[in-house]
């Protein structure tokens, strides 16, 4: 069995192993990390040898930490990272390089249609009829997008929405409300097979699926990191928020994961505060006093036009994982438009949690 895991902000860990009699055997850990002293790698292998194959990530990490020499120094590596690679090997997880990735980046579309396309495309990936897909959104109007389980009246100020001509839509994933304007927001979705995140906890899958964009930002001179549970942050503030939805495959099969991210290229903070009701509790758990200070836009940090930022992100993904230009098919668009009519543009769905 073979498993790989790139430690967020770190290096690649590779594990090869067998399972005999319900225990790990012939364990070999490798990767492009840095580790001192040399014998620490042998200690890691020995710590995993014979471990019950059903040991969870925390248990495997504890075995590794207990076996390491006191003088051990790890760079780009952690005991948890090795443990996750083991769990991915046991789960027979796939890797980014196992797939032919497709890009969708089309003309501006309505907020409701974007919600519907996420559902349709992820279902197609779950069914195995569409390859894993990176879809970069373009907006035709400003929007507030609330999470699947949020209260409409608690999150949205109707007077502000009406005054600024903002569309309110509810997405299929959880998480918090986002404010998006066409020229000020960068949004993308990843629709990936469930096997790509096999062996990862729900929280770890966020970091794993965000890693490519952290590298893309680094290419533009921005040092960013994953901030649990679902933010991307820099030293001067949050720049993005992510959300996920798991979709079951046909006949209850493994299915797919929708992972979408909204990034602040620029932001009208005054308008945001007029359309969103951002409570004191939310502000306190972020350690800030002002919503205006919570988000630090990419425009200021990069000095680049929005479209150039998007192009560089796409180029970065293509360089690392490969990417073929594609499009929403006529059949997918028809299904999405029907979902807009019957679900995403209806008061019943938008106000399902009043």
C-alpha positions as CSV (number, residue, x, y, z in Angstrom):
1,X,0.0,0.0,0.0
2,X,1.2,3.5,-0.8
3,X,0.1,6.8,0.7
4,X,1.2,10.4,0.2
5,X,0.5,13.6,2.2
6,X,1.9,17.0,1.7
7,X,2.1,18.7,5.1
8,X,0.4,22.1,4.8
9,X,3.1,24.7,4.6
10,X,5.6,21.8,4.7
11,X,6.9,18.9,2.7
12,X,5.7,15.7,1.1
13,X,5.6,12.5,3.2
14,X,5.4,9.2,1.4
15,X,4.6,5.9,3.2
16,X,4.8,2.4,1.8
17,X,3.5,-0.5,3.9
18,X,1.9,-3.9,4.0
19,X,-0.9,-5.2,6.3
20,X,-0.5,-8.7,7.7
21,X,-2.7,-10.2,10.4
22,X,-4.3,-6.8,11.0
23,X,-1.0,-5.1,11.7
24,X,1.3,-2.7,9.8
25,X,4.4,-4.5,8.3
26,X,7.4,-3.5,6.2
27,X,6.7,0.2,6.9
28,X,9.0,2.6,5.0
29,X,8.7,6.4,5.4
30,X,10.3,8.7,2.8
31,X,9.9,12.3,1.5
32,X,11.5,15.6,0.7
33,X,11.4,16.8,4.3
34,X,14.4,17.5,6.6
35,X,15.1,15.3,9.6
36,X,17.9,15.1,12.1
37,X,19.5,12.9,13.3
38,X,19.6,10.4,10.5
39,X,18.5,7.5,12.7
40,X,15.2,9.3,13.5
41,X,13.8,8.0,10.2
42,X,14.5,4.4,11.4
43,X,12.8,5.2,14.7
44,X,9.7,6.3,12.8
45,X,9.6,3.1,10.8
46,X,10.1,1.0,13.9
47,X,7.4,2.9,15.8
48,X,4.9,2.1,13.1
49,X,5.9,-1.5,12.5
50,X,3.4,-3.8,14.1
51,X,0.8,-1.1,14.9
52,X,-2.8,-2.3,14.6
53,X,-4.0,-1.3,11.2
54,X,-7.1,0.3,12.7
55,X,-5.1,2.7,14.8
56,X,-6.3,6.3,14.3
57,X,-4.2,9.2,13.3
58,X,-3.7,10.4,16.9
59,X,-2.6,7.0,18.0
60,X,-0.1,6.6,15.2
61,X,1.3,10.1,15.9
62,X,1.7,9.2,19.6
63,X,3.7,6.1,18.7
64,X,6.0,8.1,16.5
65,X,6.5,10.9,19.1
66,X,7.3,8.4,21.8
67,X,10.0,6.7,19.7
68,X,11.9,9.8,18.4
69,X,15.3,10.6,19.9
70,X,15.2,13.6,22.2
71,X,17.5,15.5,19.8
72,X,15.1,15.1,16.8
73,X,14.5,18.1,14.6
74,X,11.8,18.0,12.0
75,X,11.5,20.6,9.2
76,X,8.5,20.3,6.9
77,X,7.5,17.2,8.7
78,X,5.4,16.3,11.8
79,X,4.4,13.0,13.5
80,X,0.8,13.8,12.6
81,X,1.8,14.3,8.9
82,X,3.4,10.8,8.9
83,X,0.3,9.3,10.6
84,X,-2.0,10.9,8.0
85,X,0.1,9.5,5.2
86,X,-0.3,6.0,6.8
87,X,-4.0,6.4,7.1
88,X,-4.2,7.5,3.4
89,X,-2.2,4.4,2.4
90,X,-4.6,2.2,4.3
91,X,-7.6,4.0,2.8
92,X,-6.1,3.6,-0.7
93,X,-6.4,7.3,-1.2
94,X,-5.8,8.8,-4.7
95,X,-3.4,11.7,-5.4
96,X,-3.7,15.0,-7.4
97,X,-1.6,13.4,-10.1
98,X,-4.0,10.5,-10.6
99,X,-6.5,12.7,-12.4
100,X,-6.9,14.8,-15.6
101,X,-8.1,18.1,-14.1
102,X,-10.5,20.3,-16.0
103,X,-10.9,24.0,-15.8
104,X,-14.2,25.9,-16.2
105,X,-13.9,29.7,-16.4
106,X,-16.8,31.2,-18.2
107,X,-18.7,34.5,-18.6
108,X,-20.4,36.1,-15.6
109,X,-23.4,34.3,-14.3
110,X,-26.1,35.0,-11.7
111,X,-25.5,34.1,-8.0
112,X,-28.3,31.5,-8.0
113,X,-26.9,29.8,-11.1
114,X,-23.5,29.6,-9.4
115,X,-25.1,27.8,-6.5
116,X,-26.8,25.4,-8.9
117,X,-23.7,24.7,-10.9
118,X,-21.8,23.7,-7.8
119,X,-24.5,21.1,-7.1
120,X,-24.7,19.8,-10.6
121,X,-20.9,19.6,-11.3
122,X,-20.2,17.9,-7.9
123,X,-22.9,15.3,-8.6
124,X,-21.4,14.6,-12.0
125,X,-17.9,14.1,-10.4
126,X,-19.5,11.8,-7.8
127,X,-21.1,9.8,-10.6
128,X,-17.8,9.5,-12.5
129,X,-19.1,11.2,-15.6
130,X,-17.1,14.4,-15.2
131,X,-13.3,14.6,-14.3
132,X,-12.3,16.5,-11.2
133,X,-13.0,20.2,-11.9
134,X,-11.7,23.6,-10.9
135,X,-14.4,26.2,-11.6
136,X,-13.5,29.9,-11.4
137,X,-16.6,32.0,-10.9
138,X,-17.4,35.3,-12.5
139,X,-20.4,37.2,-11.0
140,X,-23.0,39.2,-12.9
141,X,-24.3,41.0,-9.8
142,X,-23.4,41.6,-6.1
143,X,-24.5,38.9,-3.7
144,X,-24.7,37.7,-0.2
145,X,-24.2,34.0,0.0
146,X,-25.4,32.4,3.3
147,X,-24.4,29.0,4.5
148,X,-26.8,26.0,4.3
149,X,-27.7,26.2,8.0
150,X,-27.7,29.9,8.7
151,X,-30.7,31.9,9.7
152,X,-31.6,34.4,7.0
153,X,-32.9,37.1,9.3
154,X,-29.9,36.8,11.7
155,X,-27.3,37.1,8.9
156,X,-28.8,39.5,6.4
157,X,-30.1,43.1,6.7
158,X,-33.0,43.4,4.3
159,X,-32.9,47.2,4.1
160,X,-29.2,47.2,3.2
161,X,-29.7,44.4,0.6
162,X,-32.5,46.4,-1.1
163,X,-30.6,49.7,-0.9
164,X,-27.6,48.2,-2.7
165,X,-29.3,45.9,-5.1
166,X,-27.7,42.8,-3.6
167,X,-29.0,39.2,-4.4
168,X,-29.3,36.9,-1.5
169,X,-28.7,33.2,-2.1
170,X,-28.2,30.1,0.0
171,X,-25.5,27.5,-0.9
172,X,-25.6,23.8,-0.3
173,X,-22.5,23.9,2.0
174,X,-22.3,25.0,5.6
175,X,-20.2,27.9,7.0
176,X,-20.8,31.6,7.2
177,X,-22.2,34.4,5.1
178,X,-20.0,35.9,2.4
179,X,-20.4,39.3,0.6
180,X,-19.4,39.3,-3.1
181,X,-19.2,42.0,-5.7
182,X,-18.2,41.2,-9.3
183,X,-15.0,43.3,-9.4
184,X,-14.0,42.7,-5.8
185,X,-14.3,39.0,-5.3
186,X,-12.4,35.9,-6.5
187,X,-14.4,32.7,-6.0
188,X,-13.6,29.2,-7.1
189,X,-14.9,25.6,-6.6
190,X,-13.1,22.3,-6.6
191,X,-15.3,19.3,-7.3
192,X,-13.1,16.2,-6.4
193,X,-13.6,12.5,-5.9
194,X,-14.0,11.5,-2.3
195,X,-10.9,9.2,-2.7
196,X,-8.7,12.3,-3.0
197,X,-9.3,13.1,0.7
198,X,-9.6,9.5,2.0
199,X,-7.7,9.1,5.2
200,X,-8.0,12.8,6.1
201,X,-10.2,14.2,8.9
202,X,-12.8,16.7,7.8
203,X,-10.6,19.5,9.1
204,X,-7.5,18.1,7.5
205,X,-9.3,18.0,4.1
206,X,-9.7,21.8,4.2
207,X,-6.0,22.3,4.6
208,X,-5.2,19.7,2.0
209,X,-7.5,21.2,-0.6
210,X,-6.3,24.7,0.2
211,X,-2.6,23.9,-0.2
212,X,-2.4,24.7,-4.0
213,X,-3.8,28.2,-3.5
214,X,-1.4,28.9,-0.7
215,X,1.4,28.0,-3.1
216,X,-0.2,30.2,-5.8
217,X,-0.3,33.1,-3.4
218,X,3.3,32.5,-2.4
219,X,4.2,32.7,-6.1
220,X,2.7,36.2,-6.0
221,X,4.8,37.2,-2.9
222,X,2.0,36.6,-0.3
223,X,2.8,34.4,2.7
224,X,-0.5,32.8,3.6
225,X,-1.6,29.9,5.7
226,X,-4.6,27.7,6.5
227,X,-6.3,28.9,9.7
228,X,-8.7,26.3,11.1
229,X,-11.3,25.5,10.4
230,X,-11.9,27.2,7.1
231,X,-10.0,30.4,6.7
232,X,-6.9,31.5,4.7
233,X,-5.0,34.2,6.5
234,X,-1.9,36.4,6.3
235,X,-0.1,38.4,8.9
236,X,-2.3,41.4,8.2
237,X,-5.7,39.6,8.1
238,X,-8.0,37.0,6.6
239,X,-8.1,36.9,2.8
240,X,-10.5,34.0,2.2
241,X,-13.0,31.6,3.6
242,X,-13.8,28.0,2.5
243,X,-16.8,25.7,2.7
244,X,-17.4,22.1,1.9
245,X,-20.2,19.7,1.0
246,X,-19.9,15.9,0.7
247,X,-22.0,14.4,-2.1
248,X,-22.8,10.6,-2.0
249,X,-22.2,8.8,-5.3
250,X,-24.8,6.7,-7.1
251,X,-26.1,3.7,-5.1
252,X,-24.4,5.1,-2.0
253,X,-20.9,5.0,-3.5
254,X,-17.9,7.0,-2.3
255,X,-19.1,10.2,-4.1
256,X,-17.4,13.6,-4.3
257,X,-16.4,16.6,-2.2
258,X,-17.3,20.2,-3.1
259,X,-14.7,22.6,-1.8
260,X,-15.3,26.3,-2.6
261,X,-13.4,29.4,-1.6
262,X,-14.3,33.1,-1.7
263,X,-11.3,35.4,-1.7
264,X,-11.4,39.2,-1.1
265,X,-9.6,40.9,-3.9
266,X,-11.0,44.2,-2.9
267,X,-13.8,45.1,-0.5
268,X,-16.3,47.8,0.3
269,X,-16.3,47.3,4.1
270,X,-19.0,49.9,4.7
271,X,-21.3,48.3,2.3
272,X,-20.6,44.8,3.7
273,X,-21.6,46.0,7.1
274,X,-24.8,47.4,5.7
275,X,-25.9,44.1,4.1
276,X,-24.5,41.6,6.7
277,X,-25.4,41.4,10.3
278,X,-22.0,40.6,11.9
279,X,-22.5,39.9,15.5
280,X,-20.3,40.7,18.4
281,X,-19.8,37.0,19.2
282,X,-18.4,36.3,15.7
283,X,-16.0,39.3,16.0
284,X,-14.8,38.2,19.5
285,X,-13.9,34.7,18.4
286,X,-11.7,36.2,15.6
287,X,-9.8,38.3,18.1
288,X,-10.7,41.6,16.5
289,X,-12.9,44.5,17.3
290,X,-13.9,45.7,13.8
291,X,-15.2,43.7,10.9
292,X,-13.3,46.1,8.6
293,X,-10.1,44.8,10.1
294,X,-10.9,41.2,9.6
295,X,-10.4,41.0,5.8
296,X,-7.3,42.3,4.1
297,X,-7.8,42.3,0.3
298,X,-5.6,40.8,-2.3
299,X,-5.5,44.0,-4.3
300,X,-3.5,45.8,-1.6
301,X,-1.3,42.8,-1.0
302,X,-0.4,42.0,-4.6
303,X,-0.8,45.3,-6.4
304,X,-2.1,43.3,-9.4
305,X,-5.3,43.6,-11.3
306,X,-8.0,41.1,-10.4
307,X,-7.8,39.2,-13.7
308,X,-4.0,38.9,-13.4
309,X,-4.4,37.4,-9.9
310,X,-6.9,34.8,-11.3
311,X,-4.6,34.0,-14.3
312,X,-1.7,33.4,-12.0
313,X,-3.7,31.2,-9.7
314,X,-4.8,29.1,-12.7
315,X,-1.3,28.9,-14.1
316,X,-0.1,27.8,-10.7
317,X,-2.6,25.0,-10.5
318,X,-1.8,24.0,-14.1
319,X,1.9,23.8,-13.4
320,X,1.5,21.7,-10.3
321,X,-1.4,19.3,-11.2
322,X,-2.1,19.8,-14.9
323,X,-5.3,21.5,-16.2
324,X,-7.3,21.1,-19.4
325,X,-9.7,23.9,-20.5
326,X,-13.3,22.8,-20.4
327,X,-16.8,24.2,-20.2
328,X,-20.2,23.6,-18.7
329,X,-22.0,21.3,-21.0
330,X,-25.5,22.1,-22.4
331,X,-26.9,19.3,-20.3
332,X,-25.3,20.5,-17.1
333,X,-26.5,24.1,-17.8
334,X,-30.0,22.8,-18.4
335,X,-30.0,20.9,-15.1
336,X,-28.6,23.9,-13.3
337,X,-31.2,26.3,-14.7
338,X,-33.9,23.9,-13.6
339,X,-32.4,23.9,-10.1
340,X,-32.4,27.7,-10.1
341,X,-36.1,27.6,-10.9
342,X,-37.1,24.9,-8.5
343,X,-34.7,25.5,-5.6
344,X,-32.0,28.2,-5.5
345,X,-34.2,31.2,-6.6
346,X,-37.1,30.2,-4.4
347,X,-38.1,31.8,-1.1
348,X,-38.6,28.3,0.3
349,X,-34.9,27.4,-0.1
350,X,-33.4,30.8,0.7
351,X,-35.5,31.2,3.9
352,X,-35.5,27.5,4.8
353,X,-33.9,28.6,8.1
354,X,-35.8,31.9,8.6
